[in-house]
Amino acid sequence: MFPKNTWYVACTPDEIEEKPLGRTICNEQIVFFRAEGGQVAAVEDFCPHRGAPLSLGFVRDGQLVCGYHGLEMGCDGKCSSMPGQRVRGFPSIHAYPVVERHGFIWVWPGDAEQADPDQIPELHWANDPEWAYGGGLYHINCDYRLMIDNLMDLTHETYVHASSIGQPEIEEAAPETKVNGDEVLTIRHMENIPAPPFWQSALRGNNLADDVPVDRWQICRFTPPSHILIEVGVAHAGKGGYDAPADAKASSIVVDFITPETETSIWYFWGMARNFNPQDEALTEQIREGQGKIFAEDLEMLESQQRNLLRYPDRRLLMLNIDGGGVQARRVIDRILKAEAENAQPQQAATAS
């Protein structure tokens, strides 16, 4: 149901500062921790002694210590020591490729031999002092593809987010969908409209008038396995819209990293990167708090949708022109899943023989 030979955001560095973190990703139970020298590590969350979760243990001298009987594991999944016991002959547990980059910790839950750190997406804003970023994490009980549908069709903002970013003009402006290889874009431009409350606040944050007509844009960009970056913003009407000069607009990138936990649950890493007043930490927190409330509204809708789909698995859903981005993203995912399955068959046959 989800690609495994790919990089997913597993956690943020602060989540493993004080103790190991156990997290299920693509049905794989994994524990993340800081090994020797501060190197990030990820191994199976299973102690080979009695099966206890290693995430209930602690880290000592770069080794992961089981909290049940003290068995120590290295970042390679090999048993290193245990009080009064000889354990170096114990079978190793699975170790996962893991990389710390761009303010996130990325994990490859599939075939470790195929893991290539160069495939981690380049996030230009993550290491640029001219940009500021604030975000958070939600656990949501829904199929990861439902969140992709949600983010690739922002028509729902008119209804789900009516008090913050929604406005009738969104559904009145037809979106355009483009496919470039594995990348899918949904593009919507709105001209000479009022700014909704969230964007009024953003205009003020960039020292711009918030009570004048604006041109607004939403450019949703999906890349596999489930990453969506959305260029959003408003500019004073008639100043060039998306191409308006910096002193006439407030623009940002909505960051959405969707990591499947199971077939019906996800870890949703959300945030917003902006390139106006990046040094204003109070503004960063204000935007982060506002965005968090917006995404919380999606949470209730998505979980209710998932329950309905499980209750009526045979019901056929309607597809409209506004669903183009989500439909094309699912086709990309299906193509990747098919290729993974085909590549796995020769390996399984070789193992069997």
N, C-alpha and C positions, 0 to 999 in steps of 0.2 A: 504493500500500500504506500510505502514511502521509500525513496531512494536511500541507500545506505553508503554507497561508495561516493561520499561527498562530505563537505565540511558544514557542520551546524554550530551555531553559538550554543555553548553548553552552560556558561555562567559568566559572571563578571568577577574580576580579581578580588573585590572586597568580600565575595561570598566564601572564599577559602583562606581569608587572612588568619583566622583564629583556630579553625578546626577543619577536618575533612568535610567534604560535601557529597552526600549521596544524591544522585539524580538519575531517573530513568529517561533514556533518550532512544527513540526508535525501538522500544521494547527491550533495550539493553540496560541492565542495572549497573551503573558506573559510579565509582567514587573518585572525586577529584581532590588533589592535595598538593602542597608545596613540598617537593623533594629536596635533596641536597643542593645547596647554593641558590635556593629559591626557585628552582626549575619547576614548572607546572607538570603534573603527572596525572594519569588516569588509568585505573585498572578496574577489573571486575569487582563489584561490591559483594564479594563472597570469600570468606576465610576458608581455606582448604582444610583446616583442622576440624571445625564443627559446623561450618556453614553460617556463622554469624555475619551480619553486615559489617564490613570493615569501616563503613562510614560512622559507626558508633564508637570508633577508637580515636586515636590521636596520633600526632606526628612527633617523633623524637629523633633528633640527629639526622633528619632527612628520610627516615624510615617510617612507614605506616604501621602503627602498632594496633593489633586487634584489641578491642576493649573487653573481650571475653577471657582469653587466657594468655594474652601478651605475645602472640606470634607476630614477628616483624616481617614486613614485605618491602621490597624495593620498588622503584618506579618501573622496573621491567617485569614485574609480576612474580619475581622469584622470592621464595622464602629465604630470609637471611639469618634469623636466629629466633630462639624462644627460650625462656628461662629453664635451665636444667634439662633441655631436650636437644636432640640432634634432628634438625629439620631441613638441612640443605638438600636432602634427597626428595623432599616433597615436590609434587608436580607444580608447575607454575600456573598461575591464573592468567587470564587474558589481559594484556596491556593494550591500550588504545592510543593511536597517534593523537597528539594534542599540541596545540600551538597557542601562545599568548600573543595577540596582535590587535592593534586598533582599539585597545580598551576592553577587549572581550577575550574569552577563552574558547577556542574552537576545538571541536572533537570530530574525528572521522570514525563512525561506528561500524564501517564495513571492513573490507579486506585491507589490512594494514599495508600490504605491499603496493597497493595502488595509491596510497596517500601522498599527495604532492602539495606542500605548503604554498606553492605558487598559484594554486587554484583558489586560495582564500581571496575573496573580493577586495579590491583596493578601495579604501575609503579615504579620499583625499582630505576630507574635513576633519578626520580623527586626529591628525598630527599637525594641523595648521593653526598657529596662534591667532589667525584672523577669523577663526570659527569657534563657536562655543557649542557645547552639547550637554543636554540633560535628558535622562530617561529613567526607565524602571522596568519591572517585570511583573507579568500577570500569569497565573496558572488558569487555563480555561478548559473546560470539559467539552471540547468539540473536535471534530476531524480537522486537521490542519488545512485541508483544502477549502473548508468553509470560511476560514479566515482569509485565505487568498482571494476567494470570491468577494468577500466583504471589502477588501482593500483595492481590488481592481475595478470595482463599481462603486463610486462614491455618491451615487444617486441617493443612497439611504441617508446621507447626511441631512437632507431636508426633513426627514421624519425622526430618526433616532437622535440626532444632535441639533434639534430645532433651536435650542437656547444658547448655542455656542458657535458652531461653524456652519450650521444648516441654513439654507435659504431657498425659496422657490426657483430662483434663477438656475440652480444646479440642474434640476430635472428638465428645465426648459432648454438647456444647451446640450445638443447631441454630442456624445463622446466619439472620438476617432480611435480605432484600434489598429496597431501596427505590430507585425511580427518580424523580428530580425534574428534568424537562427533560433537560439533558445531564449532569446529576450523578447518579452511582450510588453508593449506600451499601450496605455489608455490615456488619451489626451483630451482635455476639456478646457476651453477658454470662454470667459464671460466678460462682456464689456459694459461699462457705464452702469454699474449696479451699486447698491449700498453695501458697505462692508459689514459682515455679521460681527457679533460681540467679540469673539476671539481675535479677529483680525483688526478690529478697532483698537484693541489693547496692544497688538503688535505694532500698529502704526504709531501709537503714542510712544512705544518703546524705542522707536527709531526717530523720535522727535518730529513726527509728521502729523498733519491734521487728520483726524479720524471721522470727520463729519462731512466729507465730500465724496462724490461718486468715485468708484474704483474700477479698474480692470482686474479680473481674478483668473488664476490658472491653477490647474491640477494635472500633473504629468506623472502617472503611476508607472513604475518600471519594475517588472518581475524578472528575476533571474533564478535559475535552479539552485538548490532544490526548492526553496521557499522563502527567498529574500525579496522584499519589496521596498524600494526607496521611492518616495513621492516628492517631487518638486512642487511646492505650493507657495502661494504668495498673492499679494495685492499691490497694485501701483495706482497712484492717482490717475484717474481716467485721462486718456489722451497723451500720456507721457511715454507710451511705447509698450505697455503691458509687461509681458515676460522680459522683454529687452530694455525696459526702462532703466535709467541710471540709478545707482544705489541710493542717491539722495531723494528719490521719488517713490521708493517702494519698500515693502517689508517682505522678504522672501526667506524660505527655509527648506530644509529637506526632512521630511518625516521618515524616520528610520523604523523599519519593521522586520525583525528577524523571527521567523516562526519555526520553532523546533518541535517536531512531534515527540510526544512522550509515549503515547499508545495510539491505537487506531482512533480513539475518541477523546484524546486530551493532548494539550500542547503547552509548551513554555513559550510565552509571547514576550520578547524583548522589544520594547518600544522606546522611542525617543524623538528628539528634534534637534537638528543641527542648524545653526543660523550664522550668517556672516554680517550681522549688524550689531553694533555695541557688544562685541564678544566679551569685553572685560567686565560687563555689568552682571555680577553674580546674582544679584537680587532679581534681575530680569530673567536670567536663566531658570531660577527656582520658580518664579511666577509662571513662566511658560510651561515648565515641567509639571507643575501642579495642575494647571488648566488642562494640559494634554492628558494627564492621568485620569481626570474626571471624564473627559470625552471618551477615552478608551474603555472606561468602566461601563459606560452606557452600551458599548458594543458587546461586552461580556455577557450581560443578561440576555440579549437577543440571540447571540450565538449558541449559548448553552440551551436555551429553549428550543431553538431550531434543531439542534442535535437530538434532543429528546423526542421531538416530533418525527424526525427522520428514522430514528430507531423504532418508534412505535408503528410507523407505516412504511416499512422498507420497500414495498412494491409500488408505492405511489410514484408516478412519473411527474417530474417537475417541468414547468414551462421555461423556455429559453427565449429571451427578448434581445433586442439589439444592444441594450445596456449591459448585457451579460458577456459581451464579446471578449473582454479582457480575461475574465475568469475562465471562459471556455477554452481560449487559446493557451492559457497557462496550464490548464489540466491536460491538454494535448501534449505539451512539452513534457510534463511529468510522466504521462503514460508512455511516451516514447523512451524516456530514460529508464523507466521500470522494465519495459520490454527488453531493452538492451542488457540491463543487469541480469535478467532472468536467462537470456540466451548465453551470456558469458559464463554464468554459473553452471550451466548444464555440462559443458566439457570438463570442468574442474571436478564436478560430482562424479562423472563417469570415470575419470582418471583415479580418483580416490577409491572408488568401488573396486576397480581392477587391481 
